[in-house]
Amino acid sequence: MTLDLSRWSPSLTAFAEWLEDEDTSAAKQWSKRLKSADTPQAESAVAEAVVWDFIGCRCDAIHLAEDPGRGGVDFECVAGGTSFLVEVTNISIQAAADASKMPDTKLFKGYYGLLTARIRQKVRRKLEQAQNVQTKHPLLVAVTTLHQNASRSCVDRRAVEFAMSSPPSITSAWNPETGMSEGDLYQSTDLRQSVFLSPIPILGPDGKAIAQAKYQPISGFLLGGFGLEPRDVRMYGGLNPEAVRPFDALLFPDIPFCSFRTWPVSTSFEFSWSISEEAEERPRQQACEKRLRAAGLGGLHDEVREEIRRRSSE
């Protein structure tokens, strides 16, 4: 499969110029990967460029952190006077298709799978790099995919919550004598697909079982679906509850970050988001309205909004 790069052309061009200024050797290696006949290699090069573009415009400064000869994390960023690191990893189009059972480009309606296990795998594989970082700066692992349908359906708040805890199951009490379920149904999770939590609990100070956090050198993860048009791309984050170097979600005021509402957790848990869904949607609605007015459709927009307001008040 040949990767069509046209969708990401602006980001690729800008990144190539920036990388050339940062490190000529790194620019040559990146260009080689971008042109590779190995599609996952080319996709990983695209992922670095689009994450750089997305993150870079939200930072005061961004620099290449990876040494082409020795490796390391991809970017060192500065926002609000605070430095942090971003390492990029990509779920290939083929891997996303295998996990979701959705085609890449064709319009799809029906049941699909989640990327939770893939997200967990991608983040956890960056532990060694995180451990080798000789810095006090927080480290985020940015997980991307260029799969269009997966970007649309598998990258959202639910996806991040599932990655934080594992997808839930419908559960009930089981009576082995009768072979029947008893009581009300409820949701539960075994934490086996959680990015940061172990399925094996530990004992808290009061002797009660609590969830065990792991991979503390990784401060959190970002999840972005870049298979969509640039204006439709969304990115979400999840935070490690016991990160060695905690990341401040307020450094990205327009990226919703998920965390556990209380920690430690025992028999149940809830999530807290740095940005409400309403606040997240407001800038997009304003941008849509701006585009409609620029196209001469502002009057129609106002009529529709007024009709919605009238009907909701009836």
Summary of the structure (lengths in Angstrom):
residues: 314
radius of gyration: 21.7
end to end distance: 54.6
largest distance: 71.8
contacts: 933
relative contact order: 0.10
helix: 39%
strand: 24%
